[in-house]
Amino acid sequence: MEKDFRITSAKQYEDTMIAIFEMQEQEEPLNAKQLAEMEMMLKAAERYEDEEL
C-alpha cells in the first residue's frame, strides 16, 4: 500500500471501509504490517470525511 494513501471518491471510501471491517473480522490476529495498513486506511478515511462529507 502507498505511503500517502488518499481517498478521492465515495466508491473508494466505501471500499476502504469494507476492507477495514473485513480486517477487523479476521479470526487470526493482525500482524504489525496489517495493523499499520489499517491505521493508514483509517487516517485516509478520516481525512476524506473531513474534506468531502
C-alpha positions, 0 to 999 in steps of 0.5 A: 500500500502507498505511503500517502494513501488518499481517498478521492471518491465515495466508491473508494471510501466505501471500499476502504471501509469494507476492507477495514471491517473485513480486517477487523473480522479476521479470526487470526490476529493482525500482524504489525504490517496489517495493523499499520495498513489499517491505521493508514486506511483509517487516517485516509478515511478520516481525512476524506470525511473531513474534506468531502462529507 
